[in-house]
Amino acid sequence: MIESYFSIFKRGTRGTYQHCAEKQLHRYLNEFDFRHNNRIAVGVNDTMRAEKLAAGIKDMRLTY
């Protein structure tokens, strides 16, 4: 279980982000936690994932 989570995190940090500042690490981990818990292997398709993402950002404000 932890190996699959770490592999998703590692691919994202090396491929997309390339650097994770310690100050923002909790934000990156939250994103990869969402990706891991909402993947096809656990029965969540792209449409369902997009709906969950949209529901999670409703009434949210970016504070930085």
CHARMM internal coordinates of N, CA and C (Angstrom, degrees):
IC EDIT
DIST 1 N 1 CA 1.4499
DIST 1 CA 1 C 1.5206
ANGL 1 N 1 CA 1 C 110.83
DIST 1 C 2 N 1.3228
ANGL 1 CA 1 C 2 N 117.55
DIHE 1 N 1 CA 1 C 2 N -51.46
DIST 2 N 2 CA 1.4570
ANGL 1 C 2 N 2 CA 120.04
DIHE 1 CA 1 C 2 N 2 CA -178.76
DIST 2 CA 2 C 1.5192
ANGL 2 N 2 CA 2 C 110.91
DIHE 1 C 2 N 2 CA 2 C -66.79
DIST 2 C 3 N 1.3405
ANGL 2 CA 2 C 3 N 117.02
DIHE 2 N 2 CA 2 C 3 N -29.74
DIST 3 N 3 CA 1.4611
ANGL 2 C 3 N 3 CA 120.22
DIHE 2 CA 2 C 3 N 3 CA 178.94
DIST 3 CA 3 C 1.5197
ANGL 3 N 3 CA 3 C 111.29
DIHE 2 C 3 N 3 CA 3 C -64.64
DIST 3 C 4 N 1.3285
ANGL 3 CA 3 C 4 N 117.69
DIHE 3 N 3 CA 3 C 4 N -41.16
DIST 4 N 4 CA 1.4617
ANGL 3 C 4 N 4 CA 119.95
DIHE 3 CA 3 C 4 N 4 CA -179.76
DIST 4 CA 4 C 1.5318
ANGL 4 N 4 CA 4 C 110.97
DIHE 3 C 4 N 4 CA 4 C -69.22
DIST 4 C 5 N 1.3250
ANGL 4 CA 4 C 5 N 117.36
DIHE 4 N 4 CA 4 C 5 N -38.08
DIST 5 N 5 CA 1.4677
ANGL 4 C 5 N 5 CA 120.40
DIHE 4 CA 4 C 5 N 5 CA 176.99
DIST 5 CA 5 C 1.5211
ANGL 5 N 5 CA 5 C 110.00
DIHE 4 C 5 N 5 CA 5 C -63.61
DIST 5 C 6 N 1.3336
ANGL 5 CA 5 C 6 N 115.73
DIHE 5 N 5 CA 5 C 6 N -46.20
DIST 6 N 6 CA 1.4597
ANGL 5 C 6 N 6 CA 119.48
DIHE 5 CA 5 C 6 N 6 CA -178.44
DIST 6 CA 6 C 1.5254
ANGL 6 N 6 CA 6 C 111.21
DIHE 5 C 6 N 6 CA 6 C -65.27
DIST 6 C 7 N 1.3186
ANGL 6 CA 6 C 7 N 117.77
DIHE 6 N 6 CA 6 C 7 N -35.46
DIST 7 N 7 CA 1.4646
ANGL 6 C 7 N 7 CA 119.18
DIHE 6 CA 6 C 7 N 7 CA 179.51
DIST 7 CA 7 C 1.5284
ANGL 7 N 7 CA 7 C 111.16
DIHE 6 C 7 N 7 CA 7 C -66.99
DIST 7 C 8 N 1.3340
ANGL 7 CA 7 C 8 N 117.99
DIHE 7 N 7 CA 7 C 8 N -38.05
DIST 8 N 8 CA 1.4711
ANGL 7 C 8 N 8 CA 121.00
DIHE 7 CA 7 C 8 N 8 CA 176.27
DIST 8 CA 8 C 1.5341
ANGL 8 N 8 CA 8 C 109.63
DIHE 7 C 8 N 8 CA 8 C -65.02
DIST 8 C 9 N 1.3192
ANGL 8 CA 8 C 9 N 116.83
DIHE 8 N 8 CA 8 C 9 N -43.23
DIST 9 N 9 CA 1.4645
ANGL 8 C 9 N 9 CA 120.93
DIHE 8 CA 8 C 9 N 9 CA 178.65
DIST 9 CA 9 C 1.5296
ANGL 9 N 9 CA 9 C 111.18
DIHE 8 C 9 N 9 CA 9 C -63.95
DIST 9 C 10 N 1.3222
ANGL 9 CA 9 C 10 N 116.43
DIHE 9 N 9 CA 9 C 10 N -44.58
DIST 10 N 10 CA 1.4582
ANGL 9 C 10 N 10 CA 120.92
DIHE 9 CA 9 C 10 N 10 CA -178.56
DIST 10 CA 10 C 1.5332
ANGL 10 N 10 CA 10 C 111.72
DIHE 9 C 10 N 10 CA 10 C -63.87
DIST 10 C 11 N 1.3398
ANGL 10 CA 10 C 11 N 116.80
DIHE 10 N 10 CA 10 C 11 N -43.00
DIST 11 N 11 CA 1.4681
ANGL 10 C 11 N 11 CA 119.64
DIHE 10 CA 10 C 11 N 11 CA 177.87
DIST 11 CA 11 C 1.5213
ANGL 11 N 11 CA 11 C 111.51
DIHE 10 C 11 N 11 CA 11 C -63.04
DIST 11 C 12 N 1.3050
ANGL 11 CA 11 C 12 N 117.34
DIHE 11 N 11 CA 11 C 12 N -38.53
DIST 12 N 12 CA 1.4579
ANGL 11 C 12 N 12 CA 120.50
DIHE 11 CA 11 C 12 N 12 CA 179.51
DIST 12 CA 12 C 1.5069
ANGL 12 N 12 CA 12 C 112.91
DIHE 11 C 12 N 12 CA 12 C -69.70
DIST 12 C 13 N 1.3220
ANGL 12 CA 12 C 13 N 116.81
DIHE 12 N 12 CA 12 C 13 N -42.19
DIST 13 N 13 CA 1.4657
ANGL 12 C 13 N 13 CA 118.89
DIHE 12 CA 12 C 13 N 13 CA -178.49
DIST 13 CA 13 C 1.5181
ANGL 13 N 13 CA 13 C 111.52
DIHE 12 C 13 N 13 CA 13 C -71.75
DIST 13 C 14 N 1.3020
ANGL 13 CA 13 C 14 N 118.42
DIHE 13 N 13 CA 13 C 14 N -33.91
DIST 14 N 14 CA 1.4633
ANGL 13 C 14 N 14 CA 120.13
DIHE 13 CA 13 C 14 N 14 CA 179.27
DIST 14 CA 14 C 1.5218
ANGL 14 N 14 CA 14 C 112.05
DIHE 13 C 14 N 14 CA 14 C -83.30
DIST 14 C 15 N 1.3277
ANGL 14 CA 14 C 15 N 117.36
DIHE 14 N 14 CA 14 C 15 N -30.49
DIST 15 N 15 CA 1.4496
ANGL 14 C 15 N 15 CA 120.17
DIHE 14 CA 14 C 15 N 15 CA -175.54
DIST 15 CA 15 C 1.5111
ANGL 15 N 15 CA 15 C 113.97
DIHE 14 C 15 N 15 CA 15 C -93.67
DIST 15 C 16 N 1.3181
ANGL 15 CA 15 C 16 N 117.60
DIHE 15 N 15 CA 15 C 16 N -53.88
DIST 16 N 16 CA 1.4616
ANGL 15 C 16 N 16 CA 121.14
DIHE 15 CA 15 C 16 N 16 CA -173.52
DIST 16 CA 16 C 1.5210
ANGL 16 N 16 CA 16 C 112.58
DIHE 15 C 16 N 16 CA 16 C -90.55
DIST 16 C 17 N 1.3122
ANGL 16 CA 16 C 17 N 117.67
DIHE 16 N 16 CA 16 C 17 N -52.77
DIST 17 N 17 CA 1.4540
ANGL 16 C 17 N 17 CA 121.11
DIHE 16 CA 16 C 17 N 17 CA -170.82
DIST 17 CA 17 C 1.5199
ANGL 17 N 17 CA 17 C 113.67
DIHE 16 C 17 N 17 CA 17 C -92.77
DIST 17 C 18 N 1.3078
ANGL 17 CA 17 C 18 N 118.67
DIHE 17 N 17 CA 17 C 18 N -35.54
DIST 18 N 18 CA 1.4594
ANGL 17 C 18 N 18 CA 127.22
DIHE 17 CA 17 C 18 N 18 CA 176.57
DIST 18 CA 18 C 1.5255
ANGL 18 N 18 CA 18 C 114.54
DIHE 17 C 18 N 18 CA 18 C 64.94
DIST 18 C 19 N 1.2953
ANGL 18 CA 18 C 19 N 118.83
DIHE 18 N 18 CA 18 C 19 N -16.44
DIST 19 N 19 CA 1.4593
ANGL 18 C 19 N 19 CA 121.51
DIHE 18 CA 18 C 19 N 19 CA 174.94
DIST 19 CA 19 C 1.5225
ANGL 19 N 19 CA 19 C 108.83
DIHE 18 C 19 N 19 CA 19 C -156.78
DIST 19 C 20 N 1.3085
ANGL 19 CA 19 C 20 N 116.00
DIHE 19 N 19 CA 19 C 20 N 133.32
DIST 20 N 20 CA 1.4653
ANGL 19 C 20 N 20 CA 121.36
DIHE 19 CA 19 C 20 N 20 CA 177.33
DIST 20 CA 20 C 1.5193
ANGL 20 N 20 CA 20 C 108.13
DIHE 19 C 20 N 20 CA 20 C -120.40
DIST 20 C 21 N 1.3042
ANGL 20 CA 20 C 21 N 116.52
DIHE 20 N 20 CA 20 C 21 N 112.07
DIST 21 N 21 CA 1.4561
ANGL 20 C 21 N 21 CA 120.52
DIHE 20 CA 20 C 21 N 21 CA 176.97
DIST 21 CA 21 C 1.5309
ANGL 21 N 21 CA 21 C 108.85
DIHE 20 C 21 N 21 CA 21 C -69.12
DIST 21 C 22 N 1.3040
ANGL 21 CA 21 C 22 N 116.17
DIHE 21 N 21 CA 21 C 22 N 143.36
DIST 22 N 22 CA 1.4647
ANGL 21 C 22 N 22 CA 120.39
DIHE 21 CA 21 C 22 N 22 CA -179.49
DIST 22 CA 22 C 1.5237
ANGL 22 N 22 CA 22 C 111.40
DIHE 21 C 22 N 22 CA 22 C -59.71
DIST 22 C 23 N 1.3184
ANGL 22 CA 22 C 23 N 116.54
DIHE 22 N 22 CA 22 C 23 N -34.60
DIST 23 N 23 CA 1.4592
ANGL 22 C 23 N 23 CA 121.29
DIHE 22 CA 22 C 23 N 23 CA -179.82
DIST 23 CA 23 C 1.5324
ANGL 23 N 23 CA 23 C 111.79
DIHE 22 C 23 N 23 CA 23 C -62.23
DIST 23 C 24 N 1.3378
ANGL 23 CA 23 C 24 N 117.32
DIHE 23 N 23 CA 23 C 24 N -33.76
DIST 24 N 24 CA 1.4658
ANGL 23 C 24 N 24 CA 122.26
DIHE 23 CA 23 C 24 N 24 CA -177.48
DIST 24 CA 24 C 1.5314
ANGL 24 N 24 CA 24 C 113.21
DIHE 23 C 24 N 24 CA 24 C -103.43
DIST 24 C 25 N 1.3187
ANGL 24 CA 24 C 25 N 118.21
DIHE 24 N 24 CA 24 C 25 N 4.10
DIST 25 N 25 CA 1.4626
ANGL 24 C 25 N 25 CA 121.63
DIHE 24 CA 24 C 25 N 25 CA -174.48
DIST 25 CA 25 C 1.5234
ANGL 25 N 25 CA 25 C 112.65
DIHE 24 C 25 N 25 CA 25 C -56.30
DIST 25 C 26 N 1.3232
ANGL 25 CA 25 C 26 N 118.05
DIHE 25 N 25 CA 25 C 26 N -38.25
DIST 26 N 26 CA 1.4629
ANGL 25 C 26 N 26 CA 120.41
DIHE 25 CA 25 C 26 N 26 CA -179.57
DIST 26 CA 26 C 1.5271
ANGL 26 N 26 CA 26 C 111.47
DIHE 25 C 26 N 26 CA 26 C -62.06
DIST 26 C 27 N 1.3153
ANGL 26 CA 26 C 27 N 117.76
DIHE 26 N 26 CA 26 C 27 N -32.51
DIST 27 N 27 CA 1.4676
ANGL 26 C 27 N 27 CA 121.05
DIHE 26 CA 26 C 27 N 27 CA 178.12
DIST 27 CA 27 C 1.5217
ANGL 27 N 27 CA 27 C 111.26
DIHE 26 C 27 N 27 CA 27 C -69.79
DIST 27 C 28 N 1.3338
ANGL 27 CA 27 C 28 N 116.26
DIHE 27 N 27 CA 27 C 28 N -42.71
DIST 28 N 28 CA 1.4620
ANGL 27 C 28 N 28 CA 120.13
DIHE 27 CA 27 C 28 N 28 CA 176.83
DIST 28 CA 28 C 1.5275
ANGL 28 N 28 CA 28 C 110.47
DIHE 27 C 28 N 28 CA 28 C -62.55
DIST 28 C 29 N 1.3234
ANGL 28 CA 28 C 29 N 116.94
DIHE 28 N 28 CA 28 C 29 N -44.14
DIST 29 N 29 CA 1.4630
ANGL 28 C 29 N 29 CA 120.41
DIHE 28 CA 28 C 29 N 29 CA -179.68
DIST 29 CA 29 C 1.5232
ANGL 29 N 29 CA 29 C 111.34
DIHE 28 C 29 N 29 CA 29 C -63.52
DIST 29 C 30 N 1.3264
ANGL 29 CA 29 C 30 N 118.13
DIHE 29 N 29 CA 29 C 30 N -38.20
DIST 30 N 30 CA 1.4668
ANGL 29 C 30 N 30 CA 120.68
DIHE 29 CA 29 C 30 N 30 CA 176.05
DIST 30 CA 30 C 1.5191
ANGL 30 N 30 CA 30 C 111.55
DIHE 29 C 30 N 30 CA 30 C -61.87
DIST 30 C 31 N 1.3316
ANGL 30 CA 30 C 31 N 116.66
DIHE 30 N 30 CA 30 C 31 N -41.45
DIST 31 N 31 CA 1.4568
ANGL 30 C 31 N 31 CA 119.87
DIHE 30 CA 30 C 31 N 31 CA 178.80
DIST 31 CA 31 C 1.5208
ANGL 31 N 31 CA 31 C 111.43
DIHE 30 C 31 N 31 CA 31 C -63.83
DIST 31 C 32 N 1.3250
ANGL 31 CA 31 C 32 N 117.44
DIHE 31 N 31 CA 31 C 32 N -45.89
DIST 32 N 32 CA 1.4535
ANGL 31 C 32 N 32 CA 120.15
DIHE 31 CA 31 C 32 N 32 CA -178.75
DIST 32 CA 32 C 1.5219
ANGL 32 N 32 CA 32 C 111.71
DIHE 31 C 32 N 32 CA 32 C -71.35
DIST 32 C 33 N 1.3174
ANGL 32 CA 32 C 33 N 117.40
DIHE 32 N 32 CA 32 C 33 N -27.80
DIST 33 N 33 CA 1.4577
ANGL 32 C 33 N 33 CA 120.81
DIHE 32 CA 32 C 33 N 33 CA 173.51
DIST 33 CA 33 C 1.5283
ANGL 33 N 33 CA 33 C 109.70
DIHE 32 C 33 N 33 CA 33 C -64.15
DIST 33 C 34 N 1.3328
ANGL 33 CA 33 C 34 N 117.04
DIHE 33 N 33 CA 33 C 34 N -43.98
DIST 34 N 34 CA 1.4592
ANGL 33 C 34 N 34 CA 121.36
DIHE 33 CA 33 C 34 N 34 CA 176.81
DIST 34 CA 34 C 1.5276
ANGL 34 N 34 CA 34 C 110.45
DIHE 33 C 34 N 34 CA 34 C -61.13
DIST 34 C 35 N 1.3282
ANGL 34 CA 34 C 35 N 116.77
DIHE 34 N 34 CA 34 C 35 N -45.05
DIST 35 N 35 CA 1.4662
ANGL 34 C 35 N 35 CA 120.30
DIHE 34 CA 34 C 35 N 35 CA 179.89
DIST 35 CA 35 C 1.5252
ANGL 35 N 35 CA 35 C 111.86
DIHE 34 C 35 N 35 CA 35 C -61.24
DIST 35 C 36 N 1.3293
ANGL 35 CA 35 C 36 N 116.08
DIHE 35 N 35 CA 35 C 36 N -42.22
DIST 36 N 36 CA 1.4614
ANGL 35 C 36 N 36 CA 120.21
DIHE 35 CA 35 C 36 N 36 CA -178.04
DIST 36 CA 36 C 1.5271
ANGL 36 N 36 CA 36 C 111.63
DIHE 35 C 36 N 36 CA 36 C -68.35
DIST 36 C 37 N 1.3095
ANGL 36 CA 36 C 37 N 117.13
DIHE 36 N 36 CA 36 C 37 N -39.94
DIST 37 N 37 CA 1.4581
ANGL 36 C 37 N 37 CA 120.86
DIHE 36 CA 36 C 37 N 37 CA -177.72
DIST 37 CA 37 C 1.5215
ANGL 37 N 37 CA 37 C 113.72
DIHE 36 C 37 N 37 CA 37 C -80.59
DIST 37 C 38 N 1.3233
ANGL 37 CA 37 C 38 N 117.43
DIHE 37 N 37 CA 37 C 38 N -10.59
DIST 38 N 38 CA 1.4631
ANGL 37 C 38 N 38 CA 121.64
DIHE 37 CA 37 C 38 N 38 CA -178.15
DIST 38 CA 38 C 1.5251
ANGL 38 N 38 CA 38 C 110.40
DIHE 37 C 38 N 38 CA 38 C -127.92
DIST 38 C 39 N 1.3156
ANGL 38 CA 38 C 39 N 116.37
DIHE 38 N 38 CA 38 C 39 N 53.33
DIST 39 N 39 CA 1.4618
ANGL 38 C 39 N 39 CA 120.77
DIHE 38 CA 38 C 39 N 39 CA 179.99
DIST 39 CA 39 C 1.5264
ANGL 39 N 39 CA 39 C 109.69
DIHE 38 C 39 N 39 CA 39 C -110.28
DIST 39 C 40 N 1.3118
ANGL 39 CA 39 C 40 N 115.55
DIHE 39 N 39 CA 39 C 40 N 168.34
DIST 40 N 40 CA 1.4632
ANGL 39 C 40 N 40 CA 121.35
DIHE 39 CA 39 C 40 N 40 CA -176.98
DIST 40 CA 40 C 1.5251
ANGL 40 N 40 CA 40 C 111.49
DIHE 39 C 40 N 40 CA 40 C -61.72
DIST 40 C 41 N 1.3201
ANGL 40 CA 40 C 41 N 117.88
DIHE 40 N 40 CA 40 C 41 N -33.58
DIST 41 N 41 CA 1.4688
ANGL 40 C 41 N 41 CA 121.34
DIHE 40 CA 40 C 41 N 41 CA -178.34
DIST 41 CA 41 C 1.5271
ANGL 41 N 41 CA 41 C 112.83
DIHE 40 C 41 N 41 CA 41 C -61.83
DIST 41 C 42 N 1.3158
ANGL 41 CA 41 C 42 N 118.22
DIHE 41 N 41 CA 41 C 42 N -23.08
DIST 42 N 42 CA 1.4719
ANGL 41 C 42 N 42 CA 121.08
DIHE 41 CA 41 C 42 N 42 CA 178.05
DIST 42 CA 42 C 1.5151
ANGL 42 N 42 CA 42 C 111.39
DIHE 41 C 42 N 42 CA 42 C -104.93
DIST 42 C 43 N 1.3482
ANGL 42 CA 42 C 43 N 116.86
DIHE 42 N 42 CA 42 C 43 N 11.83
DIST 43 N 43 CA 1.4560
ANGL 42 C 43 N 43 CA 121.13
DIHE 42 CA 42 C 43 N 43 CA 172.83
DIST 43 CA 43 C 1.5169
ANGL 43 N 43 CA 43 C 116.19
DIHE 42 C 43 N 43 CA 43 C 92.25
DIST 43 C 44 N 1.3120
ANGL 43 CA 43 C 44 N 117.73
DIHE 43 N 43 CA 43 C 44 N 17.52
DIST 44 N 44 CA 1.4672
ANGL 43 C 44 N 44 CA 120.86
DIHE 43 CA 43 C 44 N 44 CA 179.93
DIST 44 CA 44 C 1.5311
ANGL 44 N 44 CA 44 C 107.76
DIHE 43 C 44 N 44 CA 44 C -107.58
DIST 44 C 45 N 1.3230
ANGL 44 CA 44 C 45 N 116.76
DIHE 44 N 44 CA 44 C 45 N 118.35
DIST 45 N 45 CA 1.4647
ANGL 44 C 45 N 45 CA 119.39
DIHE 44 CA 44 C 45 N 45 CA 178.79
DIST 45 CA 45 C 1.5321
ANGL 45 N 45 CA 45 C 110.08
DIHE 44 C 45 N 45 CA 45 C -90.05
DIST 45 C 46 N 1.3324
ANGL 45 CA 45 C 46 N 116.48
DIHE 45 N 45 CA 45 C 46 N 179.33
DIST 46 N 46 CA 1.4627
ANGL 45 C 46 N 46 CA 121.00
DIHE 45 CA 45 C 46 N 46 CA -175.29
DIST 46 CA 46 C 1.5261
ANGL 46 N 46 CA 46 C 112.59
DIHE 45 C 46 N 46 CA 46 C -62.02
DIST 46 C 47 N 1.3176
ANGL 46 CA 46 C 47 N 117.29
DIHE 46 N 46 CA 46 C 47 N -39.89
DIST 47 N 47 CA 1.4624
ANGL 46 C 47 N 47 CA 120.79
DIHE 46 CA 46 C 47 N 47 CA -179.66
DIST 47 CA 47 C 1.5239
ANGL 47 N 47 CA 47 C 111.02
DIHE 46 C 47 N 47 CA 47 C -64.99
DIST 47 C 48 N 1.3174
ANGL 47 CA 47 C 48 N 116.98
DIHE 47 N 47 CA 47 C 48 N -45.96
DIST 48 N 48 CA 1.4634
ANGL 47 C 48 N 48 CA 121.10
DIHE 47 CA 47 C 48 N 48 CA 179.21
DIST 48 CA 48 C 1.5307
ANGL 48 N 48 CA 48 C 110.76
DIHE 47 C 48 N 48 CA 48 C -62.48
DIST 48 C 49 N 1.3386
ANGL 48 CA 48 C 49 N 116.51
DIHE 48 N 48 CA 48 C 49 N -40.53
DIST 49 N 49 CA 1.4590
ANGL 48 C 49 N 49 CA 120.99
DIHE 48 CA 48 C 49 N 49 CA 179.85
DIST 49 CA 49 C 1.5324
ANGL 49 N 49 CA 49 C 110.30
DIHE 48 C 49 N 49 CA 49 C -64.22
DIST 49 C 50 N 1.3303
ANGL 49 CA 49 C 50 N 117.77
DIHE 49 N 49 CA 49 C 50 N -42.48
DIST 50 N 50 CA 1.4686
ANGL 49 C 50 N 50 CA 121.39
DIHE 49 CA 49 C 50 N 50 CA 178.95
DIST 50 CA 50 C 1.5245
ANGL 50 N 50 CA 50 C 110.75
DIHE 49 C 50 N 50 CA 50 C -63.84
DIST 50 C 51 N 1.3298
ANGL 50 CA 50 C 51 N 117.44
DIHE 50 N 50 CA 50 C 51 N -39.79
DIST 51 N 51 CA 1.4638
ANGL 50 C 51 N 51 CA 120.58
DIHE 50 CA 50 C 51 N 51 CA 178.29
DIST 51 CA 51 C 1.5224
ANGL 51 N 51 CA 51 C 111.27
DIHE 50 C 51 N 51 CA 51 C -64.80
DIST 51 C 52 N 1.3338
ANGL 51 CA 51 C 52 N 117.82
DIHE 51 N 51 CA 51 C 52 N -41.46
DIST 52 N 52 CA 1.4641
ANGL 51 C 52 N 52 CA 120.87
DIHE 51 CA 51 C 52 N 52 CA 177.78
DIST 52 CA 52 C 1.5223
ANGL 52 N 52 CA 52 C 111.01
DIHE 51 C 52 N 52 CA 52 C -64.75
DIST 52 C 53 N 1.3181
ANGL 52 CA 52 C 53 N 115.62
DIHE 52 N 52 CA 52 C 53 N -40.25
DIST 53 N 53 CA 1.4581
ANGL 52 C 53 N 53 CA 120.02
DIHE 52 CA 52 C 53 N 53 CA 179.09
DIST 53 CA 53 C 1.5227
ANGL 53 N 53 CA 53 C 110.42
DIHE 52 C 53 N 53 CA 53 C -63.44
DIST 53 C 54 N 1.3295
ANGL 53 CA 53 C 54 N 117.35
DIHE 53 N 53 CA 53 C 54 N -46.11
DIST 54 N 54 CA 1.4660
ANGL 53 C 54 N 54 CA 121.35
DIHE 53 CA 53 C 54 N 54 CA 179.82
DIST 54 CA 54 C 1.5271
ANGL 54 N 54 CA 54 C 110.98
DIHE 53 C 54 N 54 CA 54 C -63.67
DIST 54 C 55 N 1.3278
ANGL 54 CA 54 C 55 N 117.14
DIHE 54 N 54 CA 54 C 55 N -38.89
DIST 55 N 55 CA 1.4637
ANGL 54 C 55 N 55 CA 120.02
DIHE 54 CA 54 C 55 N 55 CA 178.68
DIST 55 CA 55 C 1.5224
ANGL 55 N 55 CA 55 C 111.21
DIHE 54 C 55 N 55 CA 55 C -66.92
DIST 55 C 56 N 1.3359
ANGL 55 CA 55 C 56 N 117.06
DIHE 55 N 55 CA 55 C 56 N -32.18
DIST 56 N 56 CA 1.4606
ANGL 55 C 56 N 56 CA 120.98
DIHE 55 CA 55 C 56 N 56 CA -178.90
DIST 56 CA 56 C 1.5119
ANGL 56 N 56 CA 56 C 114.21
DIHE 55 C 56 N 56 CA 56 C -74.75
DIST 56 C 57 N 1.3312
ANGL 56 CA 56 C 57 N 117.80
DIHE 56 N 56 CA 56 C 57 N -21.77
DIST 57 N 57 CA 1.4599
ANGL 56 C 57 N 57 CA 119.65
DIHE 56 CA 56 C 57 N 57 CA -178.36
DIST 57 CA 57 C 1.5243
ANGL 57 N 57 CA 57 C 113.08
DIHE 56 C 57 N 57 CA 57 C -101.51
DIST 57 C 58 N 1.3100
ANGL 57 CA 57 C 58 N 116.65
DIHE 57 N 57 CA 57 C 58 N -1.34
DIST 58 N 58 CA 1.4583
ANGL 57 C 58 N 58 CA 120.04
DIHE 57 CA 57 C 58 N 58 CA 179.18
DIST 58 CA 58 C 1.5288
ANGL 58 N 58 CA 58 C 109.71
DIHE 57 C 58 N 58 CA 58 C -63.07
DIST 58 C 59 N 1.3104
ANGL 58 CA 58 C 59 N 116.27
DIHE 58 N 58 CA 58 C 59 N 132.29
DIST 59 N 59 CA 1.4662
ANGL 58 C 59 N 59 CA 124.15
DIHE 58 CA 58 C 59 N 59 CA 178.34
DIST 59 CA 59 C 1.5312
ANGL 59 N 59 CA 59 C 113.01
DIHE 58 C 59 N 59 CA 59 C 62.35
DIST 59 C 60 N 1.3400
ANGL 59 CA 59 C 60 N 117.85
DIHE 59 N 59 CA 59 C 60 N 24.03
DIST 60 N 60 CA 1.4535
ANGL 59 C 60 N 60 CA 121.54
DIHE 59 CA 59 C 60 N 60 CA 177.11
DIST 60 CA 60 C 1.5199
ANGL 60 N 60 CA 60 C 108.36
DIHE 59 C 60 N 60 CA 60 C -99.57
DIST 60 C 61 N 1.3059
ANGL 60 CA 60 C 61 N 115.46
DIHE 60 N 60 CA 60 C 61 N 150.80
DIST 61 N 61 CA 1.4518
ANGL 60 C 61 N 61 CA 121.54
DIHE 60 CA 60 C 61 N 61 CA -179.78
DIST 61 CA 61 C 1.5126
ANGL 61 N 61 CA 61 C 108.89
DIHE 60 C 61 N 61 CA 61 C -127.23
DIST 61 C 62 N 1.3099
ANGL 61 CA 61 C 62 N 116.42
DIHE 61 N 61 CA 61 C 62 N 133.55
DIST 62 N 62 CA 1.4465
ANGL 61 C 62 N 62 CA 121.60
DIHE 61 CA 61 C 62 N 62 CA 177.67
DIST 62 CA 62 C 1.5273
ANGL 62 N 62 CA 62 C 108.45
DIHE 61 C 62 N 62 CA 62 C -77.17
DIST 62 C 63 N 1.3253
ANGL 62 CA 62 C 63 N 117.84
DIHE 62 N 62 CA 62 C 63 N 124.47
DIST 63 N 63 CA 1.4557
ANGL 62 C 63 N 63 CA 120.54
DIHE 62 CA 62 C 63 N 63 CA -171.42
DIST 63 CA 63 C 1.5189
ANGL 63 N 63 CA 63 C 114.30
DIHE 62 C 63 N 63 CA 63 C -107.78
DIST 63 C 64 N 1.3069
ANGL 63 CA 63 C 64 N 118.28
DIHE 63 N 63 CA 63 C 64 N 11.66
DIST 64 N 64 CA 1.4668
ANGL 63 C 64 N 64 CA 118.77
DIHE 63 CA 63 C 64 N 64 CA 178.79
DIST 64 CA 64 C 1.4961
ANGL 64 N 64 CA 64 C 111.13
DIHE 63 C 64 N 64 CA 64 C -133.60
END
COOR INIT
IC SEED 1 N 1 CA 1 C
IC BUILD
